[in-house]
Amino acid sequence: MSRRLRIDVFFDFICPWCLIGKRQLEHAQVQFRSRHPDVQITTRWHGVQLLPQLPAEGEPFADFYLKRLGNADAMTMRQAQVQRAAEAVGLAIDLSRIETMPNTADAHRLFEHVSMTGNASQREMLLERLFSAYFLRRENLGCRDTLLAIANSCGIDSHGLDDVLKGDGTPFEGTPGGASGVPSFQFDRRRVVVGAQPAQALLAAMNEALKESEREQQSA
C-alpha cells in the first residue's frame, strides 16, 4: 500500500508567524519521518497576499504598525511577543529594525513562477531566501532589483521574469479558495491547523491525516 502525505501551507512573506510556523513544520516533519520513514511527504506552499491594498513601493514599517495597533506601547509588546516565539525556534527576528512594510505581490509571483518552472531545490531555496531577506536581512521584498538579486542567488534565470515582476502593485491572485488566515497547514486536505502552532500539534495532525488516509484505502 502506497503511503503518502500531502501538506499544503498558505503563507505570506511579511507574516513572522509564517516563518515561525515553517520552522515548527520542519521540526514536526523530522519527528514524523523518524516514526514513518516509508511515507513520502509532499509539501506545497501557496502564497496569500495579506495586504494587497499597499502601494507598490510599500510604506514605512513603523507607521503601518502604529496605525494597525494604535500606539507605540502596543507595537513594542507585539514585537517582543514575536521575538520570543522566534527565539524558541532558533530565529533572531528584530522587527524594530525593519524599515519597509512591502507590497508582496511580485515576491509571490516570483515564488509561484519558480514553483511551476523550477526544481524542488530551487523552490525551497527561494522560499527560505525570501523569508530571510525580509526578517533577517531587512531587505525590501517590493523592490524589483532586490527580487532579481534573490532569484539570481538561487540560480534562477532572470529571463522571463518581466511578466512576473510587474512593479505596479497589481494584486497577487493566489490559490483560488485558499486559506483566509496564515499560516494555515492542510494535511491531505483532511486536517487543518491554523497559526504558528507548536511542532507537536502539527505532528499530531500529520499522524491523524495519515491514519484517515489508510483507513479509507483499506475500506475501498
C-alpha positions as CSV (number, residue, x, y, z in Angstrom):
1,M,0.0,0.0,0.0
2,S,1.4,3.4,-1.0
3,R,2.0,5.6,1.9
4,R,1.9,9.3,1.1
5,L,1.2,12.6,2.9
6,R,0.5,15.9,1.2
7,I,0.9,19.1,3.1
8,D,-0.4,22.4,1.8
9,V,0.8,25.6,3.5
10,F,-0.7,29.0,3.0
11,F,1.5,31.9,3.9
12,D,2.7,35.5,3.3
13,F,6.3,36.6,3.4
14,I,5.6,39.5,5.7
15,C,3.9,37.4,8.4
16,P,6.5,36.5,11.0
17,W,4.2,33.7,12.3
18,C,4.5,32.1,8.8
19,L,8.3,31.9,9.1
20,I,8.0,30.6,12.7
21,G,5.4,28.1,11.5
22,K,7.8,27.0,8.8
23,R,10.3,26.1,11.4
24,Q,7.7,24.3,13.5
25,L,6.7,22.3,10.5
26,E,10.3,21.4,9.8
27,H,10.6,20.1,13.3
28,A,7.4,18.1,13.0
29,Q,8.5,16.6,9.8
30,V,11.8,15.4,11.3
31,Q,9.8,13.6,14.0
32,F,7.3,12.3,11.6
33,R,9.9,10.8,9.3
34,S,11.7,9.1,12.2
35,R,8.4,7.3,13.0
36,H,7.2,6.8,9.4
37,P,10.3,6.5,7.2
38,D,8.4,4.9,4.4
39,V,5.9,7.7,4.0
40,Q,6.5,10.1,1.1
41,I,5.8,13.7,2.2
42,T,5.0,16.3,-0.5
43,T,4.8,19.9,0.8
44,R,3.3,22.6,-1.4
45,W,3.5,26.3,-0.5
46,H,0.7,28.7,-1.6
47,G,1.2,32.4,-1.4
48,V,-1.5,34.6,0.2
49,Q,-1.1,38.4,-0.2
50,L,-2.3,39.7,3.1
51,L,-2.1,43.4,2.2
52,P,-3.0,43.9,-1.5
53,Q,-4.0,47.5,-0.7
54,L,-0.4,48.6,0.0
55,P,1.1,50.9,-2.6
56,A,3.7,49.2,-4.9
57,E,6.5,51.0,-3.0
58,G,5.2,49.8,0.3
59,E,5.0,52.1,3.4
60,P,7.2,52.8,6.4
61,F,7.0,49.7,8.7
62,A,6.7,51.7,12.0
63,D,3.9,53.9,10.5
64,F,2.0,50.8,9.4
65,Y,2.0,49.1,12.8
66,L,1.3,52.3,14.7
67,K,-1.9,52.7,12.6
68,R,-2.7,49.0,13.0
69,L,-2.1,48.6,16.7
70,G,-2.9,52.1,17.9
71,N,0.1,53.2,19.9
72,A,3.8,52.6,20.4
73,D,3.4,50.5,23.6
74,A,1.2,48.0,21.8
75,M,3.7,47.8,18.9
76,T,6.6,47.2,21.3
77,M,4.6,44.4,23.1
78,R,3.7,42.8,19.8
79,Q,7.3,42.9,18.6
80,A,8.5,41.4,21.8
81,Q,5.9,38.6,21.5
82,V,7.1,37.7,18.0
83,Q,10.8,37.9,19.1
84,R,10.2,35.4,21.9
85,A,8.3,33.0,19.7
86,A,11.1,33.3,17.0
87,E,13.8,32.7,19.5
88,A,12.1,29.5,20.6
89,V,12.6,28.0,17.1
90,G,16.1,29.4,16.6
91,L,15.3,32.6,14.8
92,A,16.7,36.0,15.5
93,I,14.0,38.4,14.3
94,D,14.2,42.1,15.2
95,L,11.1,43.8,13.9
96,S,12.3,47.2,15.2
97,R,15.0,47.3,12.5
98,I,12.7,46.6,9.5
99,E,12.2,49.9,7.6
100,T,9.5,49.0,5.0
101,M,6.3,47.1,5.0
102,P,6.4,45.9,1.4
103,N,3.8,45.0,-1.2
104,T,4.5,41.3,-1.6
105,A,2.6,40.8,-4.9
106,D,5.8,40.4,-7.0
107,A,7.5,38.3,-4.4
108,H,4.6,35.9,-4.5
109,R,4.5,35.9,-8.3
110,L,8.2,35.1,-8.4
111,F,7.8,32.2,-6.0
112,E,4.8,30.9,-7.9
113,H,6.8,31.1,-11.2
114,V,9.7,29.1,-9.8
115,S,7.3,26.6,-8.2
116,M,5.9,25.9,-11.6
117,T,9.1,26.0,-13.6
118,G,12.0,25.3,-11.2
119,N,13.1,22.2,-9.4
120,A,12.4,21.3,-5.7
121,S,15.8,22.6,-4.6
122,Q,15.2,26.0,-6.2
123,R,11.8,26.3,-4.7
124,E,12.9,25.5,-1.2
125,M,16.0,27.8,-1.5
126,L,13.9,30.7,-2.9
127,L,11.3,30.3,-0.2
128,E,13.9,30.4,2.6
129,R,15.8,33.2,0.9
130,L,12.7,35.4,0.6
131,F,11.7,34.9,4.2
132,S,15.3,35.6,5.4
133,A,15.6,38.6,3.1
134,Y,12.7,40.3,4.9
135,F,13.1,39.2,8.5
136,L,16.8,38.7,8.9
137,R,18.4,40.9,6.2
138,R,15.7,43.6,6.3
139,E,15.6,43.8,2.5
140,N,12.6,45.3,0.7
141,L,10.6,42.5,-1.0
142,G,8.7,45.1,-3.0
143,C,11.9,46.2,-4.8
144,R,12.4,44.7,-8.3
145,D,16.2,44.8,-8.1
146,T,16.1,43.0,-4.7
147,L,13.9,40.3,-6.1
148,L,16.1,39.8,-9.1
149,A,19.2,39.6,-6.9
150,I,17.5,37.0,-4.7
151,A,16.4,35.0,-7.8
152,N,20.0,35.1,-9.1
153,S,21.4,33.9,-5.8
154,C,19.1,30.9,-6.1
155,G,20.3,30.0,-9.6
156,I,17.1,31.2,-11.2
157,D,17.4,32.6,-14.8
158,S,16.2,36.2,-14.8
159,H,15.0,35.9,-18.4
160,G,11.2,35.6,-18.5
161,L,10.7,37.4,-15.2
162,D,9.4,40.7,-16.8
163,D,5.8,39.5,-16.6
164,V,6.4,38.2,-13.1
165,L,8.0,41.3,-11.5
166,K,5.4,43.9,-12.6
167,G,6.3,46.5,-10.1
168,D,3.0,48.2,-10.3
169,G,1.2,46.8,-7.2
170,T,-1.1,44.6,-9.2
171,P,-2.5,42.2,-6.6
172,F,-1.4,38.6,-6.5
173,E,-4.4,36.3,-7.1
174,G,-3.0,33.3,-5.3
175,T,-4.7,30.0,-5.0
176,P,-8.5,30.0,-5.6
177,G,-10.3,29.0,-2.5
178,G,-7.1,29.4,-0.4
179,A,-7.0,29.9,3.3
180,S,-8.4,33.1,4.8
181,G,-5.7,33.2,7.5
182,V,-2.0,32.5,7.6
183,P,-0.1,30.4,8.3
184,S,-2.5,27.6,7.6
185,F,-1.5,24.0,7.3
186,Q,-3.6,21.4,5.5
187,F,-2.7,17.7,5.8
188,D,-4.1,15.6,3.0
189,R,-6.9,18.1,2.9
190,R,-8.3,16.2,5.9
191,R,-6.8,18.1,8.9
192,V,-6.3,21.8,9.1
193,V,-4.1,23.7,11.6
194,V,-4.2,27.5,11.6
195,G,-1.5,29.6,13.2
196,A,2.1,29.1,14.3
197,Q,1.2,26.1,16.4
198,P,3.8,24.0,18.2
199,A,5.5,21.2,16.3
200,Q,3.7,18.6,18.4
201,A,0.3,20.0,17.2
202,L,1.4,19.7,13.6
203,L,2.8,16.3,14.2
204,A,-0.5,15.1,15.7
205,A,-2.4,16.5,12.7
206,M,0.1,14.7,10.3
207,N,-0.5,11.4,12.2
208,E,-4.2,11.7,12.2
209,A,-4.3,12.6,8.4
210,L,-2.2,9.5,7.7
211,K,-4.4,7.3,9.7
212,E,-7.6,8.6,8.0
213,S,-6.0,8.1,4.6
214,E,-5.0,4.5,5.4
215,R,-8.5,3.7,6.8
216,E,-10.0,4.9,3.5
217,Q,-7.6,2.8,1.4
218,Q,-8.4,-0.3,3.5
219,S,-12.1,0.2,3.2
220,A,-12.0,0.9,-0.6
